[in-house]
């Protein structure tokens, strides 16, 4: 009984803190979020390979509904091009389908337009989604656009056919504003991939040793972005909710992240199911 009471109090306290922070930061203007100096080294993420229970449903979502071009397809995989990056899915037979989190960069001034593009009401955008898209709102505030002061950024989240938590992130540190409405060309690249690990510190040390990548300042032992404004590997402990949800929890799943580097490497990050590879 005491264990249940402590769990309830801890969860309630966390919800109150998150609600307070959401209200506080919602009042911050985007142009005043200059709170973080990113480390100098950024991961250039070339390909992200994920597992999925229903391969065809996800192919339909990414290629037909969202409109990303297929660059490779076999009986056991498919790959779409997202800006400068590739997103690959292979099947996984399981009663517990994987739920991943990753981010796609968009221009710094286009977050509101990106949300409008995802909704595509009345087929306003010729290259917009052909079917309704599930927008993931903040489960506490109900907000559709999420302010992220640590990143000096603003984001919109949506779900694909597998329920993956996908983020469109507009980073104010990057001078990449464009004029006009949002379009498919403004999906710039996959710029953040989550690594679920029981050994955050060891992963951080390995990424520093292999690439010279540093962790963001003011992070915690259970949530540690490593990299720079153009590319991040987000180290998180299992069980942490994927923002902006409280119900989708970080879980270890097989993942292959291919990044650009001057030499060929391949290794598994400690305490995880994540393999990091390089391409020249």
C-alpha positions in Angstrom: 0.0 0.0 0.0 2.8 2.4 0.9 4.4 1.6 -2.5 1.2 2.5 -4.3 0.8 5.7 -2.3 4.4 6.8 -3.1 3.9 6.0 -6.8 0.7 8.1 -6.9 2.4 11.0 -5.1 5.4 10.9 -7.3 3.3 10.8 -10.5 1.0 13.6 -9.2 4.0 15.7 -8.3 5.6 15.2 -11.7 2.3 16.2 -13.4 2.1 19.4 -11.3 5.7 20.3 -12.2 5.1 19.6 -15.9 1.9 21.6 -15.9 3.7 24.6 -14.2 6.5 24.4 -16.7 4.1 24.2 -19.6 2.2 27.3 -18.5 5.4 29.2 -17.8 7.1 28.4 -21.1 4.0 28.9 -23.1 4.3 32.5 -22.2 7.9 32.7 -23.6 8.2 34.2 -27.0 10.0 32.0 -29.5 12.5 34.7 -30.2 13.5 34.9 -26.5 14.4 31.3 -26.1 18.1 31.8 -26.4 18.8 29.5 -23.4 21.2 27.0 -24.9 24.6 27.1 -26.6 24.7 23.8 -28.6 27.9 21.8 -28.5 30.0 22.2 -31.7 29.8 18.6 -33.1 26.6 17.6 -34.8 25.7 14.1 -36.0 25.0 14.0 -39.7 22.3 11.3 -39.6 22.2 9.6 -43.1 19.9 6.7 -42.3 17.6 5.5 -39.5 16.5 1.9 -39.6 13.6 0.9 -37.4 11.5 -2.3 -36.8 7.8 -2.3 -37.5 5.0 -4.9 -36.9 3.0 -4.0 -40.1 5.4 -3.2 -42.9 2.8 -2.5 -45.5 0.7 -0.2 -43.4 3.8 1.9 -42.6 4.8 2.0 -46.3 1.4 3.3 -47.2 1.7 5.9 -44.5 5.1 7.2 -45.3 5.0 6.9 -49.1 1.4 7.3 -50.1 -0.2 9.4 -47.3 2.8 11.6 -46.5 4.3 11.5 -50.0 8.0 10.8 -49.2 9.6 9.1 -52.2 10.5 5.4 -52.1 14.2 5.0 -52.7 14.3 1.2 -52.0 11.8 -1.5 -51.5 12.1 -5.3 -51.2 9.8 -8.0 -49.8 11.3 -7.4 -46.4 12.0 -3.7 -46.2 11.3 -0.2 -47.6 13.2 3.0 -47.4 11.9 6.6 -48.0 13.9 9.8 -48.5 13.3 12.6 -46.0 15.4 15.6 -47.0 19.0 14.6 -46.6 18.2 11.4 -44.7 16.8 8.0 -45.3 14.2 6.3 -43.2 14.2 2.5 -43.4 11.7 0.0 -41.9 12.1 -3.8 -41.6 9.4 -6.1 -40.2 9.4 -7.5 -36.6 7.0 -10.2 -35.5 6.0 -9.3 -32.0 2.9 -8.9 -29.8 4.5 -5.8 -28.4 5.0 -3.5 -31.4 7.9 -1.1 -31.1 7.2 2.6 -30.5 10.1 4.9 -31.4 10.8 8.6 -31.2 12.8 10.6 -33.7 12.8 14.2 -35.0 12.9 15.8 -38.4 14.2 19.3 -38.8 12.1 22.0 -40.5 12.9 25.7 -41.0 13.0 27.8 -37.8 10.0 30.0 -38.8 7.7 27.2 -40.2 6.3 25.3 -37.2 2.8 26.8 -37.4 2.7 26.3 -41.2 4.0 22.7 -40.7 1.1 22.0 -38.4 -1.3 23.4 -40.9 0.3 21.3 -43.6 -0.1 18.1 -41.6 -3.8 18.8 -41.1 -4.2 19.8 -44.7 -7.9 20.8 -44.2 -9.8 21.0 -47.5 -6.7 19.7 -49.3 -5.2 23.1 -49.1 -1.7 21.8 -49.8 -1.3 19.9 -53.1 1.7 18.0 -51.7 0.1 17.6 -48.2 -1.1 14.4 -46.6 -3.8 12.5 -48.5 -5.3 11.1 -45.3 -5.9 12.5 -41.8 -2.8 12.6 -39.7 -2.9 12.0 -35.9 -1.4 15.1 -34.2 0.0 14.3 -30.8 -1.0 17.0 -28.4 0.6 17.8 -25.1 -1.4 15.5 -22.7 -1.3 18.1 -19.9 -2.0 21.4 -21.7 -3.6 20.2 -25.0 -1.2 22.3 -27.0 -0.4 21.3 -30.5 2.8 23.4 -30.7 5.3 22.5 -28.0 7.9 25.0 -26.7 11.3 23.3 -25.9 13.4 25.9 -24.1 16.4 23.5 -23.6 16.6 23.2 -27.4 15.7 26.8 -28.1 13.1 25.3 -30.4 9.4 24.7 -31.0 7.9 21.4 -32.2 4.9 19.6 -33.6 4.4 15.9 -33.0 2.5 13.3 -35.0 2.1 9.6 -35.1 2.7 7.2 -38.1 0.8 4.0 -38.8 2.9 2.2 -36.1 2.3 4.8 -33.5 5.8 6.1 -33.5 6.2 9.5 -31.9 7.6 11.8 -34.7 8.6 15.3 -34.1 9.0 18.2 -36.5 11.4 20.5 -34.8 12.2 24.1 -35.7 15.4 25.2 -34.0 15.9 28.9 -33.5 19.7 28.6 -33.3 19.8 27.7 -37.0 19.4 30.5 -39.5 17.3 28.6 -42.0 14.0 30.6 -42.3 12.1 30.4 -45.5 9.3 32.5 -46.9 5.9 31.3 -47.9 3.8 28.2 -47.0 5.1 24.9 -45.8 5.9 22.2 -48.4 7.5 18.8 -48.7 10.8 20.5 -49.5 10.9 21.8 -46.0 11.5 18.4 -44.4 15.2 19.0 -44.1 16.6 15.8 -42.5 16.3 13.4 -39.6 18.2 15.4 -36.9 17.5 13.5 -33.7 17.2 9.9 -32.8 16.4 8.5 -29.3 18.7 5.9 -27.8 17.0 4.0 -24.9 19.7 2.7 -22.6 20.3 1.7 -19.1 23.9 3.0 -19.3 23.5 6.7 -20.3 26.9 7.7 -19.0 28.7 4.9 -20.8 27.0 5.8 -24.0 27.9 9.4 -23.6 31.5 8.5 -23.1 31.6 6.2 -26.1 30.1 8.9 -28.4 32.6 11.3 -27.2 35.5 8.9 -27.8 34.3 7.9 -31.2 33.1 11.2 -32.6 34.1 14.0 -30.2 30.4 14.5 -29.5 29.5 16.3 -26.3 26.3 16.3 -24.2 24.1 19.4 -23.9 24.6 21.5 -20.7 22.0 21.4 -17.9 20.9 17.8 -18.7 20.2 14.9 -16.3 21.6 11.4 -15.9 18.4 10.0 -17.4 17.9 12.4 -20.3 21.0 13.5 -22.1 21.1 14.9 -25.7 24.5 14.4 -27.3 25.5 16.3 -30.4 24.8 19.7 -31.8 22.0 21.8 -33.5 22.2 19.9 -36.7 22.1 16.4 -35.3 21.5 14.8 -31.9 21.5 11.3 -30.3 19.1 11.6 -27.4 20.1 9.2 -24.5 17.2 8.3 -22.3 16.6 5.7 -19.6 13.8 3.1 -20.1 10.4 4.1 -18.8 10.7 7.8 -19.4 7.6 9.2 -21.2 8.1 10.5 -24.8 7.2 14.2 -24.7 4.6 15.4 -25.2 2.8 12.3 -24.0 2.7 10.6 -20.6 1.5 7.2 -21.9 4.2 6.4 -24.5 7.2 5.2 -22.5 10.8 4.8 -23.8 11.5 1.1 -24.4 14.6 -0.6 -25.8 14.1 -1.7 -29.4 16.5 -2.7 -32.2 17.7 0.4 -34.1 20.4 1.1 -36.6 21.7 4.7 -36.9 24.0 5.5 -39.8 25.9 8.8 -39.5 28.5 10.4 -41.8 32.1 10.2 -40.7 35.6 10.2 -42.2 36.2 6.5 -41.3 34.1 3.4 -41.3 32.9 2.2 -37.9 30.2 0.0 -36.5 29.4 -0.6 -32.8 26.6 -1.1 -30.4 25.9 1.5 -27.7 26.2 0.1 -24.1 23.0 -1.0 -22.4 20.9 -0.6 -25.5 19.8 -2.4 -28.7 21.1 0.5 -30.8 23.8 0.0 -33.4 25.7 3.0 -34.8 27.3 2.7 -38.2 29.1 5.2 -40.4 29.3 6.0 -44.1 31.9 8.1 -45.8 
